Amino acid sequence: MNAHQTRFEPVTEADRMTVAEQLGRPPRAMRAIAARCPSGHPSVVQTSPRLENGTPFPTLYYLTCPRLCSLVGKLEASGIMREMTERLASDPELAAAYQRAHDSYLAERDAIESLGHEVTAGGMPGRVKCLHVHLAHTLAAGPGVNPFGDETLELLRAEWPSGDCAAAE
């Protein structure tokens, strides 16, 4: 267990059942609850770097809340990721922050188990590919770690997080 792991919650059987319901399938390689929605259900889980069958799974933080997934899906459909990726090429400060997010993500995952390569998730560090991953990273690690996760959270702020997001579905 790495030092970062200690702030996450162990997975209870109730959590496992909730996440299975959220995903519509049993969760794979779930290690911990990394964040919860205001109503208390899991919103982000931390996963092992490998699935139970040994297949590499580089997504360390996985967004599970259906309400958040839906909101992020709408953002992705708007084409915002192309604009975010373009900003990486023209904003060296943003690119450096995104590189640090990538490095942090790799360090956290490798502290659990190294996959032997530098694949993170969400397109890091060269492009923005999946806002679900970036939001999950921000919710798990806190603000100031992943600039695009922070932006995504800010863009969703009016619709989440407040109240019982499970009831809003």
Contacts in CASP RR format, 6 or more apart in sequence:
PFRMAT RR
TARGET T0000
AUTHOR 0000-0000-0000
METHOD contacts of the structure
MODEL  1
MNAHQTRFEPVTEADRMTVAEQLGRPPRAMRAIAARCPSGHPSVVQTSPR
LENGTPFPTLYYLTCPRLCSLVGKLEASGIMREMTERLASDPELAAAYQR
AHDSYLAERDAIESLGHEVTAGGMPGRVKCLHVHLAHTLAAGPGVNPFGD
ETLELLRAEWPSGDCAAAE
2 108 0 8 1.000
2 111 0 8 1.000
2 112 0 8 1.000
4 108 0 8 1.000
4 111 0 8 1.000
4 141 0 8 1.000
5 31 0 8 1.000
5 32 0 8 1.000
5 46 0 8 1.000
5 112 0 8 1.000
8 31 0 8 1.000
8 32 0 8 1.000
8 33 0 8 1.000
8 34 0 8 1.000
8 46 0 8 1.000
8 140 0 8 1.000
9 15 0 8 1.000
9 32 0 8 1.000
9 33 0 8 1.000
9 36 0 8 1.000
10 32 0 8 1.000
10 33 0 8 1.000
11 30 0 8 1.000
11 31 0 8 1.000
11 32 0 8 1.000
11 33 0 8 1.000
11 45 0 8 1.000
15 33 0 8 1.000
15 42 0 8 1.000
16 26 0 8 1.000
16 27 0 8 1.000
16 30 0 8 1.000
18 41 0 8 1.000
18 42 0 8 1.000
19 27 0 8 1.000
19 30 0 8 1.000
19 42 0 8 1.000
19 45 0 8 1.000
19 64 0 8 1.000
20 26 0 8 1.000
20 27 0 8 1.000
22 41 0 8 1.000
22 42 0 8 1.000
22 64 0 8 1.000
22 65 0 8 1.000
22 66 0 8 1.000
23 64 0 8 1.000
27 45 0 8 1.000
27 64 0 8 1.000
28 47 0 8 1.000
28 51 0 8 1.000
28 52 0 8 1.000
28 57 0 8 1.000
29 47 0 8 1.000
29 48 0 8 1.000
29 50 0 8 1.000
29 51 0 8 1.000
29 52 0 8 1.000
29 57 0 8 1.000
30 45 0 8 1.000
30 46 0 8 1.000
30 47 0 8 1.000
30 48 0 8 1.000
31 45 0 8 1.000
31 46 0 8 1.000
31 47 0 8 1.000
31 48 0 8 1.000
31 112 0 8 1.000
32 45 0 8 1.000
32 46 0 8 1.000
33 42 0 8 1.000
33 44 0 8 1.000
33 45 0 8 1.000
33 46 0 8 1.000
34 44 0 8 1.000
34 45 0 8 1.000
34 46 0 8 1.000
34 61 0 8 1.000
34 136 0 8 1.000
34 139 0 8 1.000
34 140 0 8 1.000
35 42 0 8 1.000
35 43 0 8 1.000
35 44 0 8 1.000
35 136 0 8 1.000
35 139 0 8 1.000
35 140 0 8 1.000
36 42 0 8 1.000
36 43 0 8 1.000
37 43 0 8 1.000
37 65 0 8 1.000
37 67 0 8 1.000
37 68 0 8 1.000
37 160 0 8 1.000
37 161 0 8 1.000
37 165 0 8 1.000
37 166 0 8 1.000
38 161 0 8 1.000
38 162 0 8 1.000
38 163 0 8 1.000
38 164 0 8 1.000
38 165 0 8 1.000
39 163 0 8 1.000
39 164 0 8 1.000
39 165 0 8 1.000
39 166 0 8 1.000
39 167 0 8 1.000
41 65 0 8 1.000
41 166 0 8 1.000
42 64 0 8 1.000
42 65 0 8 1.000
43 63 0 8 1.000
43 64 0 8 1.000
43 65 0 8 1.000
43 68 0 8 1.000
43 139 0 8 1.000
44 61 0 8 1.000
44 62 0 8 1.000
44 63 0 8 1.000
44 64 0 8 1.000
44 65 0 8 1.000
44 136 0 8 1.000
44 139 0 8 1.000
44 140 0 8 1.000
45 61 0 8 1.000
45 62 0 8 1.000
45 64 0 8 1.000
46 60 0 8 1.000
46 61 0 8 1.000
46 62 0 8 1.000
46 140 0 8 1.000
47 57 0 8 1.000
47 59 0 8 1.000
47 60 0 8 1.000
47 61 0 8 1.000
47 62 0 8 1.000
48 57 0 8 1.000
48 112 0 8 1.000
48 113 0 8 1.000
49 56 0 8 1.000
49 57 0 8 1.000
49 58 0 8 1.000
49 60 0 8 1.000
49 109 0 8 1.000
49 110 0 8 1.000
49 112 0 8 1.000
49 113 0 8 1.000
49 114 0 8 1.000
49 115 0 8 1.000
50 56 0 8 1.000
50 57 0 8 1.000
50 113 0 8 1.000
50 115 0 8 1.000
51 57 0 8 1.000
56 115 0 8 1.000
56 119 0 8 1.000
58 109 0 8 1.000
58 115 0 8 1.000
58 119 0 8 1.000
58 120 0 8 1.000
58 121 0 8 1.000
59 121 0 8 1.000
59 133 0 8 1.000
60 105 0 8 1.000
60 108 0 8 1.000
60 109 0 8 1.000
60 112 0 8 1.000
60 121 0 8 1.000
60 137 0 8 1.000
61 121 0 8 1.000
61 133 0 8 1.000
61 136 0 8 1.000
61 137 0 8 1.000
61 139 0 8 1.000
61 140 0 8 1.000
61 141 0 8 1.000
62 136 0 8 1.000
63 69 0 8 1.000
63 72 0 8 1.000
63 132 0 8 1.000
63 133 0 8 1.000
63 135 0 8 1.000
63 136 0 8 1.000
63 139 0 8 1.000
65 165 0 8 1.000
65 166 0 8 1.000
66 166 0 8 1.000
66 169 0 8 1.000
67 160 0 8 1.000
67 165 0 8 1.000
67 166 0 8 1.000
67 168 0 8 1.000
67 169 0 8 1.000
68 135 0 8 1.000
68 156 0 8 1.000
68 160 0 8 1.000
68 165 0 8 1.000
69 132 0 8 1.000
70 169 0 8 1.000
71 156 0 8 1.000
71 159 0 8 1.000
71 160 0 8 1.000
72 131 0 8 1.000
72 132 0 8 1.000
72 135 0 8 1.000
72 152 0 8 1.000
72 156 0 8 1.000
73 131 0 8 1.000
73 132 0 8 1.000
75 131 0 8 1.000
75 152 0 8 1.000
75 155 0 8 1.000
75 156 0 8 1.000
76 130 0 8 1.000
76 131 0 8 1.000
76 132 0 8 1.000
80 131 0 8 1.000
80 155 0 8 1.000
81 127 0 8 1.000
81 128 0 8 1.000
81 129 0 8 1.000
81 130 0 8 1.000
81 131 0 8 1.000
84 128 0 8 1.000
84 148 0 8 1.000
84 151 0 8 1.000
85 126 0 8 1.000
85 127 0 8 1.000
85 128 0 8 1.000
87 94 0 8 1.000
88 94 0 8 1.000
88 95 0 8 1.000
88 98 0 8 1.000
88 126 0 8 1.000
88 127 0 8 1.000
88 128 0 8 1.000
89 95 0 8 1.000
94 147 0 8 1.000
95 125 0 8 1.000
97 147 0 8 1.000
98 124 0 8 1.000
98 125 0 8 1.000
98 126 0 8 1.000
98 146 0 8 1.000
98 147 0 8 1.000
98 148 0 8 1.000
99 125 0 8 1.000
100 145 0 8 1.000
101 124 0 8 1.000
101 125 0 8 1.000
101 137 0 8 1.000
101 145 0 8 1.000
101 146 0 8 1.000
101 147 0 8 1.000
101 148 0 8 1.000
102 120 0 8 1.000
102 124 0 8 1.000
102 125 0 8 1.000
104 141 0 8 1.000
104 145 0 8 1.000
104 146 0 8 1.000
105 120 0 8 1.000
105 121 0 8 1.000
105 124 0 8 1.000
105 137 0 8 1.000
105 146 0 8 1.000
106 118 0 8 1.000
106 120 0 8 1.000
108 141 0 8 1.000
109 115 0 8 1.000
109 120 0 8 1.000
121 130 0 8 1.000
121 133 0 8 1.000
122 128 0 8 1.000
122 129 0 8 1.000
122 130 0 8 1.000
122 133 0 8 1.000
122 134 0 8 1.000
123 129 0 8 1.000
123 130 0 8 1.000
123 133 0 8 1.000
128 134 0 8 1.000
128 148 0 8 1.000
131 148 0 8 1.000
131 149 0 8 1.000
131 152 0 8 1.000
134 146 0 8 1.000
134 148 0 8 1.000
134 149 0 8 1.000
134 152 0 8 1.000
135 149 0 8 1.000
135 152 0 8 1.000
135 153 0 8 1.000
135 156 0 8 1.000
137 145 0 8 1.000
137 146 0 8 1.000
137 149 0 8 1.000
138 144 0 8 1.000
138 145 0 8 1.000
138 146 0 8 1.000
138 149 0 8 1.000
138 150 0 8 1.000
138 152 0 8 1.000
138 153 0 8 1.000
139 153 0 8 1.000
143 150 0 8 1.000
143 153 0 8 1.000
144 150 0 8 1.000
END
